[in-house]
């Protein structure tokens, strides 16, 4: 009887990594491998790495140990950004057999002729200048939404960031292929697409192997809005200088794009933004937020911010804190600055002590909790549309998100799985999740009532 080899996957980092892991997994399945959950026994484990923070680096070692506990004889492969940046470092991690760089990861099955464990990891890693072509990807995670990769790489030179070193130049999928992938996703009864990339506002650059823009981000979203069968399209993250008024206006009046924006800020100090080599000032950022809310008063706006960047004095941190406190945003993603090799910022003066970085991070995370709570409270009494997920929680609820990214839960019912349902938001539970009353669509579910934890 033929034994079918098994492979498990673990993804660290961003939605783009998740979409690429799915593409890599499909290449294994095309070669006859059986994909299994990472915590099950497999012949091969593939770990897709991230290099954005020091914590992501440390997490890699923990995941390797987890895999080896499950199967000490498994063949371990490291791919992704950290694998491109520091392949030799990963190759020396006990148990790692193969390290593949930015272009090699998409040819992963070409390196599987010998699955014998190695004393030291074997490295196949290109020079990052060779990562100049686009590989399309999309991931279907929970059967309700898909992450669709439309762009890769970055031409920006932010002084803290390793992404250009790990992923190469900015380049885009062709508009034709993006639309083909979107239609494929729609045919699988997926209700929501999340657009992903490193710098998706730069979409169109490198679309056909050249540096000029054949299409723009506005062209992209206009074309995607016409795809039949997709109920929602969400923009994952977009640079404020590339989020033009025309795109905001289009989203506000589109058929499928939802009122949710995630816009990296990084600092509320113009001085620090200059040191970071960001391409905007706080005044532009504030204008973007205000314009979004003028057109879409219920829009959710998320913000990335870095604390502890070199030169961030107490006064400059408080400038950031006050800017964010006054800004009508919905939540924060807070990143504690960590020194990254080969970046400009590691040579800057004014190093902020780790203890101070952690204190500032805690302050901003607390502000985020307050912002999210205030945003949720502003939506109580309003009727929104929830996309419920497929799997129930252990305590018997289905979770989902409204179009403006409010987390909602309701008692499990098969009728609700992977469905879009109108709900009037009524309260926020102790975990910060909204509950509400479903709009009854047919008598079969007339018995559903709003549930509370009380």
Helices and strands as residue ranges (DSSP letters): E 6-11, H 15-30, E 34-36, E 44-49, H 54-70, E 75-80, H 81-85, H 87-91, E 96-100, G 104-111, E 122-124, G 128-130, E 138-140, E 145-149, E 151-152, H 163-167, E 171-172, H 175-186, E 192-196, G 200-202, H 217-224, E 232-235, H 245-253, E 260-266, H 270-275, H 282-295, E 300-307, H 314-326, E 331-336, G 344-347, H 354-379, E 383-392, E 397-402, E 407-411, G 414-416, E 420-428, E 434-438, G 443-445
